[in-house]
Amino acid sequence: MKPLNLVYINSISREDITTMEDVLRDKRLTKYLWIEFILNPSMVELGTLYMENAVVRHSLIDALSWYLAFRWLFPENRALEDLYKEKTIIPYRIRDTIYREKRRGFLKGIMHARLC
């Protein structure tokens, strides 16, 4: 298996992450998996192989919801858009409570990617 090309998670990890299982073993990293999906379309394709895992599925839903809400900010992510068009995952509306809960991670991710 070829090593993962992680955009964000490797920068916040204490060790080198080479597989999706490495990410899923670390609870702290799973909190940021949704940001990785937004910034890294190749990870979305890998994530679809793990859709039966609840953490991955919720991360994909979060990623799609935030991507659609802030599409003007991100580069095109065809993999997420395809999941939306195929109705594989259904996004939610980002309400104030959700925004307050996830805004810090979101801002860290876009600053890391130098999108703001």
N, C-alpha and C positions, 0 to 999 in steps of 0.2 A: 504494500500500500504506500502510495506517495505521501510525503509529509504535508501537513496542512499549511497553507499560506495564510496565516491569521494576520489581520490588519490591526486589530485593537486588543484582543485578549492576551496575546503574548506580551504586550507592553505593560499590562497590569498583573501578570502572573509572576509568581516567585520562581518558577521553573519553566523550562522549555516545554511547550505543549505541542504534541505531534499527532494526536488522534482526537477524535470526537469523544471517545471514552475518557481521555484525560480531562477534557472540559467538564464532562458530566460528573466526574468524581469530585470535583472541587465546587462546593456550594457557592463560594464567593464568585467564581467565574461564571456560573450559570446565571447569576443575576445580570450579567452583561452580555449574554449570548445574543439577545435581541439586537443589541447595537452592532455586534459583529455581522449579523445577518443584513442589516441595513447597509453597512459600509463594504461588505464583501459578497458579491453575488455568487461566487463559487461556493461559499459556505451555505448559501440557501439551497443550492443543488444537493449538497451533502446532507443538509438538514432534512430534506424531503425523504431521505432513506431512513431517517430516525423518527418519522412522524408518529409512530406508536408510543414513543416516549413522551410523557405528558410535559416534561420540562421543555423539550425541543418544540413540541407543538405550540405551547403557550408562548414561547420565545418567537416563533414564526408569526403568530397572531399579533403579538406586540410590535414586532418589526414592521409588519405590513400596515398596521394601524398608524404608527408614527411616520412611516415613510409616506403614506398617502396624505397625512395631515400636513407634513412639511416637505412635500415633494419638490417645491421650489428651491429648497436648500441643498438637496442631495443630488449627486450625479445619478444618471439613469440606472436603475436596478431591474433589468428585464426579468430576472428570475422571480423576484417578488411580484412584479406586475403579471407574470404568467400565472402564478398561483392564484392571484386575484381574479383574473379573467376566467380561469378554469373553475373557479369557486371551490378550490381545494381547501382554502381557509377563508374564513369570513372575518373582516376587520371589525373593530368596535370604534365608537366615537370616543375621542379622548376628552373626558370630562375633567373638571377642575381637580377632583380628588385623585384621579389617575395621574394628571399632570404634576401635581404636587409630590406624589409618591415617586415618580420616575424622572423628574426634571434634572436632578443632579447628575445622574448617570448619562442622560441624554446630552446634557451640556458638555460633560467630560468627553464623550465620544465625538461630538462634532468639533470640539476644540482640538482633540488629538488628530483628527483627520484634516485639520486646518480649513474647516468649512466656515468658520467665523473668526 
